[in-house]
Amino acid sequence: MSEEKPFDTTRKFVRVTELRENGLVEFEFAIGEPELFVELIMAAPAFDEFCAANKVTFIDDKGRLKLGDEDAEWRWSLRDATHQRFK
């Protein structure tokens, strides 16, 4: 029987999703598990301060949870929705 690891709130993750021309940084921020995140946007200096204060680990798209085809409908974010038209 495998033992469950406790949720570690000291582990914090950032994945940058876009660097805007106006100096804003769009990113995903997660605590404990990189698969559960919030989407945020900050000015670059504030983003740098935020990352330093939280001692984040930067991850890229390869750090995303890989889901099977049957779970494809769950593979989206609010950022994805803003670039898609709905009927």
Backbone as a ProteinNet text record, in pm:
[ID]
protein_1_A
[PRIMARY]
MSEEKPFDTTRKFVRVTELRENGLVEFEFAIGEPELFVELIMAAPAFDEFCAANKVTFIDDKGRLKLGDEDAEWRWSLRDATHQRFK
[TERTIARY]
84.4	0	89.1	64.6	148.5	102.6	198.2	171.1	150	43.4	16.1	111	162.5	247	156.7	197.8	118	128.5	24.2	23	125.5	223.4	335	312.8	268.9	240.9	366.5	482.3	606	651.9	596.8	631.4	541.2	602.2	526.3	582	491.1	529	474.3	550.4	506.6	535	435.5	452.2	411	505.9	475.7	404	288.8	211.2	222.8	252.4	270.1	342.4	434.6	498.8	441.5	363.1	297.6	389.9	363.7	444.4	434.4	323.6	304.3	369.6	448.1	522.1	450.8	333	261.1	301.1	299.2	333.9	209.9	165.8	56.6	121.2	68.1	128.8	30.7	67.8	-6.8	73.7	4.5	69.9	4.8	86.7	36.1	109.3	36	94.4	74.8	183.4	175.6	179.2	91.3	81.9	71.5	157.8	152.4	28.3	-44.6	-163.2	-283.4	-280.7	-390	-338.4	-382.5	-323.7	-428.8	-386.3	-466.1	-391.8	-468.3	-407.9	-400.9	-283.5	-261	-193.2	-199.3	-129.1	-74.6	52.5	118.5	216.1	247.2	355.4	485.8	578.6	703.3	777	793.2	863.3	789.6	656.6	577.5	587.6	589.6	603.7	737.2	844.9	977.4	978.5	917.9	911.5	826	713.2	623.5	696.8	769.8	842	952	1023.2	1129.5	1071.1	963.6	901.6	846.4	795.4	736.1	834	956.7	1059.6	1003.7	953.9	886.4	984.4	933.8	1002.8	935	1012.9	956.8	942.1	827.7	803.6	754.5	771.7	725.1	610.6	566.4	454.2	483.8	610.6	645.6	614.6	602.4	569.4	420.9	340.1	195.4	159.7	54.1	2.9	-43.6	0.1	-40.9	-164.2	-271.2	-396.5	-418.4	-490	-524.8	-630.9	-653.1	-750.7	-890.1	-924.5	-1057.2	-1075.8	-966.6	-973	-944.7	-944.3	-906.1	-994	-1121.9	-1209.1	-1167.1	-1089	-1043.5	-913.4	-853.9	-724.7	-743.8	-779.6	-798.8	-775.1	-765.6	-752.6	-837.3	-855.3	-930.1	-861	-728.9	-653.7	-688.7	-699.9	-738.7	-876.8	-969	-1106.5	-1114.1	-1024.6	-1030.3	-990.7	-923.2	-879.9	-968.1	-1081.5	-1171.1	-1309.8	-1373.8	-1510	-1608.3	-1711.2	-1813.7	-1941.6	-2016.3	-2141.2	-2255.4
-117.2	0	123.7	214.4	333.3	438.2	513.4	615.7	749.7	822.6	952.4	1056.3	1141.8	1252	1364.6	1433	1546.7	1662.2	1743.8	1860.3	1960.1	1994.5	2079.4	2223.3	2310	2449.5	2533.7	2475.3	2550.7	2543.8	2450.3	2438.2	2531.8	2626	2722.9	2724.3	2732.1	2718.8	2834.2	2874.6	2975.5	2924.6	2940.5	2912.3	3039.8	3105.9	3226.9	3184.8	3248.3	3214	3320.2	3444.9	3549.5	3669.6	3725.2	3852.5	3954.1	4046.9	4143.9	4260.5	4322.8	4436.8	4553.8	4564.6	4676	4652.1	4546.1	4519.8	4432.9	4382.3	4294	4148.7	4071.8	3929.9	3850.2	3760.8	3668.6	3538.4	3483.2	3360.9	3280	3154.7	3063.6	3046.2	3051.7	3037.5	2922.9	2833.5	2716.6	2700.7	2650.6	2618.7	2469.6	2401.1	2259	2165.7	2185.4	2100.1	2188.6	2172.5	2259.4	2240.4	2131	2104.3	2188.5	2245.1	2326.1	2468.6	2558.3	2691.5	2799.8	2923.5	3040.9	3117.5	3188.1	3268.8	3413.4	3473.5	3609.4	3692.3	3824.4	3916.4	4030.5	4065.6	4170.6	4244.9	4367.3	4441.2	4366.4	4372	4295.4	4317.6	4443.8	4460.6	4394.2	4403.1	4339.8	4187.7	4135.2	3991.1	3941.5	4014.4	3975.4	3973.7	4074.3	4082.2	3968	3941	3832.9	3698.7	3672.7	3545.5	3532.7	3641.2	3638.2	3617.1	3687.9	3677.1	3536.8	3472.4	3338.9	3225.4	3259	3157.8	3048.4	3091.9	3000.8	2915.3	2804.6	2720.7	2746.9	2784.4	2809.8	2677.7	2660.4	2540.4	2583.1	2496	2524.3	2429.5	2431.1	2345.7	2197.7	2159.7	2019.7	1980.5	2081.5	2055.1	2035.6	2055.1	2036.7	1890.2	1866.5	1730.8	1682.2	1567.2	1509.3	1423.3	1458.4	1384.7	1297.5	1190.2	1103.3	1167.8	1113	1168.1	1176.3	1081.6	1082.5	1203	1266	1382.1	1512.9	1509.6	1626.9	1748	1728	1841.8	1920.4	1860.8	1929.5	2006.1	1991	2052.2	2193.1	2289.2	2426.7	2519.1	2648	2748.8	2868.8	2962	3082.7	3157.9	3155	3221	3159	3025.6	2958.2	3005.2	3019.7	3057.9	3198.4	3287.8	3423.7	3430.6	3327.7	3324.7	3235.4	3194.5	3103.7	3164.4	3153.6	3204.2	3091.8	3126.6	3029.1	3061.3	2959.7	2981	3006.7
0	0	0	-95.9	-104.4	-4	43.1	142.5	73.1	108.7	48.7	105.2	15.5	58.7	108.7	214.2	260.1	160	153.5	65.2	116.6	34.6	76	29.6	121	86.3	68.3	94.4	73.1	-72.2	-149.2	-291.8	-372	-445.4	-524.6	-666.1	-762.5	-903.1	-985.3	-1087.1	-1184	-1324.2	-1410.1	-1553.4	-1626.9	-1694.1	-1771	-1898.4	-1924.5	-2043.9	-2152.1	-2111.9	-2213.5	-2153.7	-2231.7	-2199.8	-2297.5	-2247.1	-2333.9	-2367.5	-2481.3	-2525.6	-2428.9	-2355.4	-2262.8	-2126.4	-2113.2	-1990.6	-1889	-1923.8	-1832.7	-1855.7	-1749.5	-1754.5	-1715.4	-1804.1	-1772.6	-1727.1	-1617.3	-1566.1	-1483.5	-1461.5	-1376.2	-1247.4	-1134.3	-1004.4	-929	-877.5	-805.2	-673.2	-575.3	-444.5	-420.1	-391.1	-357.1	-476.1	-570.8	-690.1	-814.2	-912.7	-1031.1	-1116.9	-1098.1	-1179.2	-1136.4	-1017.7	-965.7	-950.3	-1039.4	-1043.9	-1063.6	-1037.9	-1069.8	-1177.4	-1260.2	-1365.5	-1318	-1329.9	-1282.8	-1389.8	-1373.1	-1462.3	-1376.7	-1398.7	-1321.3	-1409.6	-1369.2	-1433.9	-1405.3	-1498.8	-1487.7	-1355.2	-1307.6	-1179	-1062.2	-1061	-955.7	-965.4	-1088.5	-1110.8	-1054.6	-1084.2	-1033.1	-880.7	-819.4	-672.9	-616.1	-680.8	-639.9	-641.3	-749.8	-762.7	-657.9	-632.5	-532.1	-392.6	-360.8	-228.3	-203	-309.4	-294.8	-320.8	-360.9	-388.4	-479.9	-596.5	-687.9	-767.4	-815.4	-912	-1045.3	-1145.4	-1278	-1352.6	-1417.8	-1497.6	-1635	-1733.2	-1868.2	-1902.7	-2028.2	-2069	-2046.6	-2046.6	-2022.8	-1879	-1789.6	-1650.8	-1627.3	-1730.3	-1718.1	-1704.3	-1632	-1618.4	-1755.1	-1794.3	-1922.4	-1900.2	-1965.7	-1951.7	-2073.6	-2055.6	-2167.1	-2255.2	-2374.8	-2468	-2407	-2320.6	-2260.3	-2168.3	-2125.1	-2037.4	-2111.1	-2243.5	-2322.6	-2293.6	-2263.2	-2238.1	-2113.8	-2026	-1906.2	-1929.5	-2044.5	-2074.7	-2130.3	-2046.7	-2090.6	-1972.2	-2001.7	-1897.8	-1938.2	-1848.2	-1882.8	-1995	-1995.7	-2102.2	-2237.2	-2242.4	-2365.7	-2410.1	-2315.4	-2347.5	-2404.9	-2366.4	-2419.4	-2565.5	-2614.2	-2753.7	-2840.5	-2786.7	-2859.1	-2866.5	-2979.8	-2994.1	-2964.4	-2890	-2856.5	-2932.4	-2968.8	-3042	-2947.4
[MASK]
+++++++++++++++++++++++++++++++++++++++++++++++++++++++++++++++++++++++++++++++++++++++

